[in-house]
């Protein structure tokens, strides 16, 4: 059961930065070249590369090279899985960990 939490903690860490949240918001409109993303921020190209590496490593963002440019997009399956996970952990359910044996039941 802990695996589902372990799998998603990286996404929360990746999103725990204002610039990365804004980048995800930008990518919600579709694929963008790194140069277009960089235009919206007051950061250097190496800093953008760092943010994009974190987002790509989390699985939330995909990058593809085309010539000398890199284009980024959201991984729609990962986004849907993450939304489902967030919905699940923020909703009351019969199999909640608080109902597990040895865990205090607050309800």
C-alpha positions in Angstrom: 0.0 0.0 0.0 2.9 2.4 0.7 4.0 2.1 -2.9 1.3 4.4 -4.1 2.6 7.1 -1.7 6.2 6.5 -2.7 5.3 6.8 -6.4 3.6 10.1 -5.9 5.9 11.9 -3.5 8.3 12.8 -6.3 5.5 14.6 -8.1 4.8 16.7 -5.0 8.5 17.5 -4.6 8.6 18.5 -8.3 5.7 20.8 -7.9 7.0 22.4 -4.7 8.4 25.4 -6.5 6.6 28.4 -7.9 8.5 28.4 -11.3 7.8 24.7 -11.8 4.1 25.2 -11.0 4.0 28.0 -13.5 5.7 25.9 -16.1 3.2 23.1 -15.6 0.4 25.7 -16.0 2.0 26.9 -19.3 2.3 23.3 -20.6 -1.4 22.7 -19.8 -2.1 24.7 -23.0 0.1 22.3 -25.1 3.7 21.6 -26.1 6.1 24.5 -25.9 9.7 25.0 -26.9 12.1 25.7 -24.1 12.8 29.1 -25.6 9.1 30.1 -25.3 9.1 29.0 -21.6 12.2 30.9 -20.9 10.7 34.1 -22.3 8.1 34.1 -19.5 10.7 33.9 -16.7 13.5 36.1 -15.3 15.8 33.1 -15.1 18.9 31.8 -17.0 18.8 28.9 -19.5 20.7 26.6 -17.0 18.1 27.4 -14.3 15.3 26.5 -16.7 17.1 23.3 -17.6 17.4 22.4 -13.9 13.6 23.0 -13.5 12.8 21.0 -16.6 15.0 18.1 -15.5 13.1 17.9 -12.2 9.8 17.9 -14.0 10.9 15.3 -16.5 12.4 13.1 -13.8 9.1 13.2 -11.9 7.4 11.8 -15.0 5.0 14.8 -15.2 6.7 16.4 -18.2 8.1 14.8 -21.4 10.8 16.4 -23.5 11.7 15.8 -27.1 14.6 17.1 -29.2 14.0 18.6 -32.6 17.3 20.0 -34.0 18.8 22.2 -31.4 15.5 22.9 -29.6 13.8 20.9 -26.9 10.0 20.8 -26.8 8.2 20.0 -23.6 4.7 18.7 -22.9 2.7 17.3 -20.0 2.5 13.5 -19.9 -1.3 13.2 -19.9 -1.4 9.7 -18.4 0.8 10.8 -15.5 -1.4 13.9 -15.0 -4.6 11.8 -14.9 -3.0 9.3 -12.5 -1.8 12.1 -10.2 -5.3 13.7 -10.3 -6.8 10.4 -9.3 -4.3 9.9 -6.5 -4.9 13.4 -5.1 -8.7 12.9 -5.3 -8.3 9.5 -3.6 -6.2 10.8 -0.7 -8.5 13.8 -0.1 -11.8 11.8 -0.1 -13.4 9.7 2.6 -13.3 6.0 1.8 -13.8 2.6 3.5 -10.3 1.4 2.9 -8.6 4.6 4.3 -5.4 4.0 6.2 -7.0 5.5 9.3 -9.3 2.4 9.3 -6.3 0.0 9.3 -5.6 -2.1 12.3 -3.1 -0.4 14.7 -3.9 3.1 13.3 -6.1 5.4 15.4 -9.5 5.9 13.8 -10.4 9.6 14.0 -13.9 9.2 12.7 
